Amino acid sequence: MNRQDKLLIFAVAALRCALDIATVERIIRAVEITPLPKAPDIVLGVINIRGRVIPVLNIRKRFGLPEREISINDSLIIAETSGRPVALVVDVVSGVIEYNDAAVVKPGDIVPGLEYIDGVVKLNDGLVLIHDLDKFLSLEEEQLLDQALS
């Protein structure tokens, strides 16, 4: 018997991605992002959500995708890592899907040493990269972010 899981599917440029739904707190429309001095390059800045200051991470930069201005049509996915809440700027949120473990190819089975990716799920309309937010920031980036936030 395979375990059923749920993924939130979203897109950044032409890249289709997913997060384990258990890590997702909410999805909001794009809001103004306040720059955070001395933060790592991967951090666009911070937003204030109900009194919480949340760093906004740049998926485009992490994956070498073309940069662009944030649009009013973009969404922010507020998600929890093991250390902190983070927001991800995404072009579009497609929805939630259910899948079983048999549908997932582990990153080591594709290319050894793939970072940030927890696996690839095969859907009828193509492949989706499952992100591991706990690996999204390097240790150095985490430390720089902690210093910038304090």
N, CA, C and O of each residue as an XYZ file, in Angstrom:
600
protein
N       0.856     -1.196      0.000
C       0.000      0.000      0.000
C       0.887      1.240      0.000
O       1.716      1.400      0.896
N       0.735      2.090     -0.954
C       1.509      3.329     -1.036
C       0.833      4.424     -0.221
O      -0.393      4.500     -0.135
N       1.666      5.262      0.369
C       1.183      6.394      1.162
C       0.733      7.493      0.207
O       1.409      7.774     -0.783
N      -0.406      8.115      0.500
C      -0.900      9.231     -0.308
C      -0.420     10.542      0.315
O      -0.487     10.712      1.533
N       0.049     11.439     -0.490
C       0.480     12.751     -0.049
C      -0.168     13.792     -0.938
O      -0.696     13.479     -2.005
N      -0.119     15.060     -0.474
C      -0.653     16.156     -1.270
C       0.442     17.166     -1.523
O       1.266     17.452     -0.654
N       0.435     17.704     -2.738
C       1.400     18.716     -3.142
C       0.662     19.949     -3.634
O      -0.375     19.851     -4.288
N       1.219     21.122     -3.305
C       0.756     22.375     -3.892
C       1.590     22.596     -5.144
O       2.816     22.667     -5.072
N       0.931     22.705     -6.291
C       1.622     22.874     -7.572
C       1.629     24.361     -7.934
O       0.607     25.039     -7.834
N       2.801     24.859     -8.357
C       2.920     26.254     -8.777
C       3.959     26.355     -9.876
O       4.692     25.403    -10.144
N       4.015     27.528    -10.516
C       4.968     27.731    -11.607
C       5.732     29.026    -11.395
O       5.193     30.024    -10.917
N       7.012     28.976    -11.768
C       7.884     30.143    -11.806
C       8.536     30.088    -13.182
O       9.270     29.150    -13.491
N       8.266     31.095    -14.006
C       8.671     31.072    -15.415
C       8.089     29.780    -16.008
O       6.904     29.509    -15.812
N       8.873     28.992    -16.713
C       8.351     27.757    -17.302
C       8.562     26.556    -16.384
O       8.247     25.427    -16.759
N       9.093     26.793    -15.182
C       9.416     25.714    -14.252
C       8.198     25.370    -13.394
O       7.681     26.220    -12.669
N       7.744     24.118    -13.483
C       6.633     23.655    -12.638
C       7.218     23.047    -11.379
O       8.100     22.190    -11.433
N       6.707     23.508    -10.237
C       7.255     23.120     -8.938
C       6.140     22.691     -8.000
O       4.955     22.864     -8.283
N       6.561     22.123     -6.865
C       5.590     21.714     -5.858
C       6.213     21.803     -4.477
O       7.430     21.706     -4.315
N       5.357     21.987     -3.491
C       5.730     21.908     -2.082
C       4.785     20.930     -1.408
O       3.611     20.847     -1.768
N       5.289     20.196     -0.440
C       4.436     19.348      0.379
C       3.404     20.259      1.027
O       3.763     21.265      1.640
N       2.140     19.923      0.899
C       1.068     20.786      1.396
C       1.186     21.005      2.904
O       0.720     22.024      3.413
N       1.791     20.080      3.616
C       1.938     20.215      5.069
C       2.832     21.396      5.447
O       2.740     21.901      6.566
N       3.698     21.847      4.527
C       4.581     22.982      4.827
C       3.944     24.318      4.481
O       4.454     25.366      4.878
N       2.830     24.296      3.743
C       2.206     25.527      3.258
C       1.224     26.071      4.287
O       0.311     25.373      4.728
N       1.430     27.333      4.661
C       0.523     27.981      5.610
C      -0.629     28.665      4.878
O      -1.793     28.480      5.232
N      -0.300     29.454      3.859
C      -1.314     30.167      3.091
C      -0.713     30.689      1.798
O       0.503     30.680      1.604
N      -1.600     31.146      0.916
C      -1.198     31.776     -0.337
C      -1.857     33.154     -0.355
O      -3.057     33.280     -0.108
N      -1.064     34.183     -0.649
C      -1.611     35.534     -0.710
C      -1.198     36.184     -2.029
O      -0.267     35.728     -2.694
N      -1.892     37.238     -2.393
C      -1.504     38.015     -3.568
C      -0.226     38.773     -3.243
O       0.065     39.048     -2.079
N       0.515     39.099     -4.256
C       1.773     39.820     -4.073
C       1.524     41.120     -3.316
O       0.559     41.833     -3.591
N       2.395     41.420     -2.368
C       2.343     42.660     -1.601
C       3.706     43.332     -1.709
O       4.662     42.751     -2.224
N       3.779     44.558     -1.220
C       5.055     45.267     -1.271
C       6.077     44.565     -0.383
O       5.777     44.167      0.742
N       7.276     44.423     -0.907
C       8.366     43.761     -0.187
C       9.343     44.837      0.256
O       9.802     45.648     -0.549
N       9.655     44.836      1.540
C      10.599     45.807      2.095
C      12.010     45.242      1.975
O      12.267     44.140      2.460
N      12.934     45.968      1.342
C      14.316     45.482      1.235
C      14.909     45.234      2.626
O      14.595     45.945      3.580
N      15.765     44.223      2.725
C      16.413     43.871      3.988
C      17.920     44.012      3.809
O      18.554     43.144      3.210
N      18.505     45.107      4.328
C      19.949     45.318      4.193
C      20.744     44.143      4.772
O      20.378     43.565      5.795
N      21.825     43.815      4.096
C      22.768     42.775      4.524
C      22.198     41.355      4.473
O      22.792     40.424      5.019
N      21.050     41.193      3.819
C      20.490     39.847      3.653
C      21.204     39.163      2.490
O      21.756     39.841      1.624
N      21.202     37.836      2.459
C      21.805     37.132      1.317
C      21.080     37.489      0.019
O      19.918     37.895      0.044
N      21.769     37.337     -1.117
C      21.211     37.668     -2.433
C      19.891     36.955     -2.721
O      19.041     37.480     -3.441
N      19.724     35.774     -2.164
C      18.534     34.970     -2.436
C      17.279     35.547     -1.766
O      16.159     35.148     -2.086
N      17.480     36.496     -0.827
C      16.358     37.103     -0.095
C      15.987     38.433     -0.749
O      16.804     39.352     -0.810
N      14.746     38.529     -1.238
C      14.276     39.753     -1.881
C      14.000     40.849     -0.855
O      14.098     42.036     -1.169
N      13.662     40.461      0.344
C      13.318     41.396      1.412
C      12.389     40.710      2.390
O      12.409     39.487      2.529
N      11.561     41.515      3.079
C      10.637     40.955      4.063
C       9.235     41.531      3.857
O       9.058     42.605      3.282
N       8.252     40.783      4.344
C       6.871     41.251      4.375
C       6.358     41.088      5.800
O       6.908     40.319      6.588
N       5.303     41.821      6.115
C       4.682     41.740      7.424
C       3.323     41.073      7.247
O       2.428     41.623      6.605
N       3.182     39.889      7.819
C       1.915     39.158      7.752
C       1.411     38.975      9.176
O       1.959     38.192      9.951
N       0.366     39.706      9.500
C      -0.253     39.635     10.832
C       0.773     39.800     11.954
O       0.769     39.056     12.935
N       1.651     40.793     11.787
C       2.629     41.093     12.826
C       3.890     40.250     12.774
O       4.804     40.461     13.571
N       3.957     39.298     11.849
C       5.166     38.480     11.699
C       5.976     38.995     10.521
O       5.436     39.238      9.441
N       7.276     39.161     10.735
C       8.171     39.572      9.649
C       8.687     38.305      8.983
O       9.336     37.470      9.614
N       8.385     38.178      7.685
C       8.693     36.942      6.956
C       9.609     37.257      5.783
O       9.284     38.108      4.956
N      10.774     36.569      5.701
C      11.661     36.782      4.550
C      11.048     36.215      3.271
O      10.397     35.171      3.279
N      11.278     36.941      2.164
C      10.774     36.533      0.858
C      11.958     36.004      0.047
O      12.934     36.719     -0.179
N      11.863     34.750     -0.387
C      12.954     34.104     -1.120
C      12.714     34.180     -2.620
O      11.578     34.128     -3.090
N      13.815     34.305     -3.361
C      13.776     34.464     -4.810
C      14.079     33.135     -5.499
O      15.241     32.767     -5.671
N      13.032     32.423     -5.889
C      13.203     31.138     -6.580
C      13.901     31.349     -7.926
O      14.718     30.526     -8.339
N      13.581     32.446     -8.605
C      14.185     32.712     -9.916
C      15.710     32.751     -9.806
O      16.413     32.153    -10.621
N      16.211     33.450     -8.804
C      17.655     33.558     -8.632
C      18.262     32.192     -8.297
O      19.306     31.821     -8.834
N      17.600     31.449     -7.407
C      18.126     30.144     -6.972
C      18.282     29.190     -8.147
O      19.240     28.420     -8.202
N      17.345     29.239     -9.084
C      17.367     28.279    -10.189
C      17.849     28.872    -11.505
O      17.706     28.243    -12.553
N      18.422     30.083    -11.465
C      18.998     30.683    -12.663
C      17.963     31.045    -13.711
O      18.266     31.047    -14.904
N      16.744     31.350    -13.284
C      15.696     31.746    -14.218
C      15.786     33.247    -14.462
O      16.341     33.971    -13.636
N      15.249     33.726    -15.582
C      15.310     35.167    -15.868
C      14.598     35.975    -14.776
O      13.484     35.646    -14.366
N      15.260     37.027    -14.322
C      14.665     37.896    -13.298
C      13.600     38.776    -13.953
O      13.680     39.082    -15.143
N      12.616     39.174    -13.170
C      11.623     40.128    -13.630
C      11.023     40.812    -12.410
O      11.119     40.325    -11.284
N      10.396     41.969    -12.674
C       9.731     42.694    -11.594
C       8.550     41.867    -11.079
O       7.906     41.147    -11.842
N       8.281     41.978     -9.797
C       7.125     41.294     -9.233
C       5.865     42.015     -9.703
O       5.784     43.244     -9.683
N       4.899     41.228    -10.120
C       3.654     41.762    -10.680
C       2.530     41.641     -9.646
O       2.582     40.803     -8.745
N       1.530     42.483     -9.794
C       0.359     42.411     -8.925
C      -0.374     41.078     -9.097
O      -1.141     40.674     -8.223
N      -0.139     40.394    -10.223
C      -0.771     39.101    -10.479
C      -0.013     37.927     -9.860
O      -0.520     36.805     -9.843
N       1.194     38.173     -9.352
C       1.975     37.107     -8.727
C       1.365     36.721     -7.381
O       0.545     37.447     -6.820
N       1.780     35.578     -6.883
C       1.334     35.110     -5.570
C       2.534     34.905     -4.671
O       3.654     34.696     -5.137
N       2.282     34.969     -3.378
C       3.296     34.628     -2.377
C       2.796     33.397     -1.641
O       1.690     33.384     -1.100
N       3.631     32.361     -1.630
C       3.313     31.163     -0.858
C       4.025     31.312      0.481
O       5.253     31.382      0.529
N       3.264     31.361      1.560
C       3.834     31.422      2.901
C       3.960     29.977      3.365
O       2.969     29.252      3.456
N       5.195     29.567      3.658
C       5.446     28.172      4.023
C       6.391     28.118      5.217
O       7.097     29.084      5.510
N       6.395     26.990      5.894
C       7.243     26.793      7.071
C       8.431     25.906      6.723
O       8.275     24.832      6.141
N       9.616     26.375      7.088
C      10.796     25.512      7.069
C      10.965     25.025      8.505
O      10.172     25.388      9.373
N      11.964     24.226      8.764
C      12.175     23.779     10.144
C      12.617     24.932     11.033
O      12.461     24.871     12.253
N      13.174     25.993     10.425
C      13.694     27.083     11.228
C      12.858     28.344     11.258
O      12.954     29.118     12.210
N      12.028     28.575     10.227
C      11.315     29.856     10.142
C      10.261     29.802      9.047
O      10.307     28.941      8.168
N       9.300     30.740      9.108
C       8.400     30.875      7.962
C       9.121     31.637      6.854
O       9.960     32.494      7.130
N       8.796     31.326      5.611
C       9.354     32.032      4.456
C       8.230     32.264      3.454
O       7.197     31.596      3.497
N       8.443     33.218      2.554
C       7.501     33.468      1.462
C       8.238     33.248      0.148
O       9.397     33.637      0.004
N       7.568     32.633     -0.793
C       8.122     32.390     -2.131
C       7.281     33.147     -3.142
O       6.055     33.040     -3.141
N       7.944     33.919     -4.011
C       7.235     34.621     -5.076
C       7.061     33.648     -6.237
O       8.036     33.105     -6.758
N       5.799     33.432     -6.640
C       5.520     32.520     -7.748
C       4.615     33.209     -8.766
O       3.850     34.111     -8.427
N       4.717     32.770    -10.007
C       3.912     33.354    -11.081
C       2.453     32.940    -10.959
O       1.553     33.769    -11.092
N       2.224     31.664    -10.707
C       0.858     31.148    -10.647
C       0.821     29.911     -9.749
O       1.745     29.098     -9.749
N      -0.259     29.790     -8.990
C      -0.509     28.587     -8.188
C      -1.575     27.795     -8.926
O      -2.665     28.302     -9.188
N      -1.253     26.536     -9.263
C      -2.165     25.716    -10.065
C      -3.192     24.979     -9.223
O      -4.321     24.767     -9.665
N      -2.809     24.585     -8.007
C      -3.741     23.833     -7.169
C      -3.027     22.761     -6.386
O      -1.799     22.738     -6.297
N      -3.823     21.870     -5.818
C      -3.315     20.783     -4.983
C      -3.593     19.464     -5.692
O      -4.674     19.254     -6.242
N      -2.603     18.582     -5.668
C      -2.800     17.245     -6.237
C      -2.465     16.201     -5.177
O      -1.700     16.463     -4.249
N      -3.041     15.035     -5.328
C      -2.670     13.890     -4.505
C      -1.770     12.996     -5.350
O      -1.946     12.873     -6.563
N      -0.814     12.385     -4.687
C       0.077     11.460     -5.389
C       0.504     10.392     -4.404
O       0.317     10.543     -3.197
N       1.075      9.317     -4.913
C       1.635      8.324     -4.000
C       3.132      8.233     -4.213
O       3.653      8.644     -5.250
N       3.811      7.693     -3.227
C       5.271      7.635     -3.247
C       5.822      6.961     -4.507
O       6.925      7.284     -4.946
N       5.066      6.033     -5.087
C       5.541      5.327     -6.276
C       5.680      6.261     -7.468
O       6.417      5.957     -8.405
N       4.981      7.400     -7.449
C       5.021      8.347     -8.568
C       6.218      9.290     -8.482
O       6.454     10.073     -9.402
N       6.978      9.224     -7.383
C       8.081     10.162     -7.162
C       9.420      9.518     -7.486
O       9.721      8.410     -7.043
N      10.224     10.243     -8.276
C      11.601      9.822     -8.539
C      12.477     10.630     -7.599
O      12.420     11.860     -7.599
N      13.285      9.952     -6.800
C      14.162     10.639     -5.839
C      15.284     11.339     -6.594
O      15.714     10.862     -7.644
N      15.768     12.481     -6.064
C      16.777     13.265     -6.795
C      18.055     12.480     -7.097
O      18.651     12.663     -8.158
N      18.476     11.622     -6.194
C      19.696     10.834     -6.422
C      19.574      9.867     -7.583
O      20.576      9.455     -8.169
N      18.329      9.501     -7.918
C      18.097      8.597     -9.054
C      18.162      9.338    -10.389
O      18.253      8.715    -11.447
N      18.115     10.688    -10.335
C      18.180     11.491    -11.555
C      19.622     11.934    -11.778
O      20.260     11.544    -12.756
N      20.118     12.745    -10.869
C      21.488     13.238    -10.893
C      21.964     13.311     -9.447
O      21.348     14.012     -8.645
N      23.038     12.613     -9.087
C      23.530     12.686     -7.718
C      23.898     14.128     -7.349
O      24.469     14.860     -8.157
N      23.564     14.516     -6.127
C      23.952     15.830     -5.626
C      23.005     16.962     -5.982
O      23.357     18.129     -5.807
N      21.805     16.649     -6.482
C      20.834     17.715     -6.770
C      20.462     18.406     -5.467
O      20.063     17.756     -4.501
N      20.597     19.726     -5.448
C      20.265     20.478     -4.247
C      18.848     21.015     -4.347
O      18.304     21.179     -5.439
N      18.258     21.287     -3.186
C      16.957     21.957     -3.070
C      15.767     21.108     -3.502
O      14.625     21.495     -3.252
N      15.994     19.981     -4.131
C      14.910     19.182     -4.689
C      14.734     17.915     -3.847
O      15.699     17.220     -3.530
N      13.467     17.633     -3.493
C      13.149     16.445     -2.714
C      12.740     15.285     -3.619
O      12.672     14.135     -3.186
N      12.472     15.608     -4.879
C      12.092     14.573     -5.827
C      11.398     15.194     -7.028
O      11.207     16.407     -7.107
N      11.028     14.332     -7.951
C      10.287     14.744     -9.142
C       9.078     13.833     -9.229
O       9.198     12.609     -9.182
N       7.904     14.451     -9.357
C       6.689     13.655     -9.496
C       6.262     13.677    -10.963
O       6.278     14.714    -11.625
N       5.881     12.499    -11.442
C       5.439     12.358    -12.824
C       3.922     12.481    -12.863
O       3.203     11.665    -12.287
N       3.447     13.516    -13.554
C       2.008     13.706    -13.738
C       1.672     13.419    -15.187
O       2.564     13.291    -16.025
N       0.383     13.318    -15.484
C      -0.046     13.039    -16.863
C       0.428     14.112    -17.835
O       0.707     13.824    -18.999
N       0.520     15.373    -17.344
C       0.889     16.471    -18.249
C       2.337     16.929    -18.076
O       2.688     18.034    -18.491
N       3.177     16.093    -17.470
C       4.595     16.430    -17.382
C       5.179     16.208    -15.999
O       4.550     15.608    -15.128
N       6.393     16.704    -15.817
C       7.131     16.515    -14.568
C       7.038     17.755    -13.701
O       6.963     18.875    -14.205
N       7.045     17.545    -12.382
C       6.996     18.635    -11.410
C       8.095     18.406    -10.384
O       8.228     17.314     -9.833
N       8.894     19.466    -10.130
C       9.970     19.383     -9.132
C       9.401     19.639     -7.748
O       8.742     20.654     -7.521
N       9.653     18.719     -6.819
C       9.200     18.894     -5.437
C      10.345     19.531     -4.667
O      11.439     18.971     -4.596
N      10.093     20.710     -4.086
C      11.141     21.448     -3.379
C      11.202     21.074     -1.914
O      10.183     20.805     -1.277
N      12.415     21.064     -1.393
C      12.654     20.866      0.028
C      13.093     22.218      0.590
O      14.252     22.605      0.440
N      12.176     22.936      1.234
C      12.480     24.280      1.720
C      13.567     24.279      2.789
O      14.262     25.281      2.961
N      13.722     23.168      3.510
C      14.769     23.111      4.532
C      16.165     23.137      3.918
O      17.139     23.451      4.602
N      16.266     22.809      2.637
C      17.564     22.829      1.950
C      17.710     24.038      1.041
O      18.743     24.214      0.395
N      16.672     24.878      0.990
C      16.650     25.996      0.040
C      17.718     27.035      0.357
O      18.362     27.559     -0.552
N      17.911     27.336      1.631
C      18.960     28.269      2.043
C      20.167     27.480      2.525
O      20.026     26.501      3.256
N      21.353     27.909      2.113
C      22.573     27.283      2.621
C      22.757     27.704      4.077
O      22.094     28.630      4.544
N      23.646     27.033      4.786
C      23.929     27.385      6.175
C      24.406     28.827      6.267
O      24.002     29.567      7.163
N      25.275     29.223      5.326
C      25.788     30.595      5.316
C      24.659     31.598      5.078
O      24.608     32.643      5.727
N      23.744     31.277      4.137
C      22.615     32.158      3.861
C      21.697     32.261      5.079
O      21.184     33.338      5.384
N      21.491     31.135      5.774
C      20.673     31.141      6.999
C      21.290     32.083      8.033
O      20.586     32.880      8.654
N      22.610     31.986      8.213
C      23.296     32.824      9.206
C      23.222     34.300      8.813
O      22.965     35.150      9.665
N      23.444     34.612      7.536
C      23.339     36.000      7.064
C      21.911     36.537      7.265
O      21.721     37.688      7.657
N      20.925     35.693      6.992
C      19.535     36.106      7.163
C      19.229     36.364      8.642
O      18.579     37.353      8.981
N      19.699     35.473      9.519
C      19.508     35.673     10.956
C      20.097     37.008     11.406
O      19.472     37.745     12.168
N      21.305     37.311     10.928
C      21.966     38.570     11.301
C      21.182     39.760     10.757
O      21.008     40.752     11.466
N      20.706     39.684      9.517
C      19.972     40.793      8.907
C      18.638     41.036      9.613
O      18.186     42.177      9.719
N      18.005     39.953     10.100
C      16.718     40.081     10.761
C      16.838     40.570     12.207
O      15.870     41.076     12.776
N      18.041     40.417     12.805
C      18.159     40.787     14.229
C      18.486     42.254     14.426
O      18.616     42.710     15.562
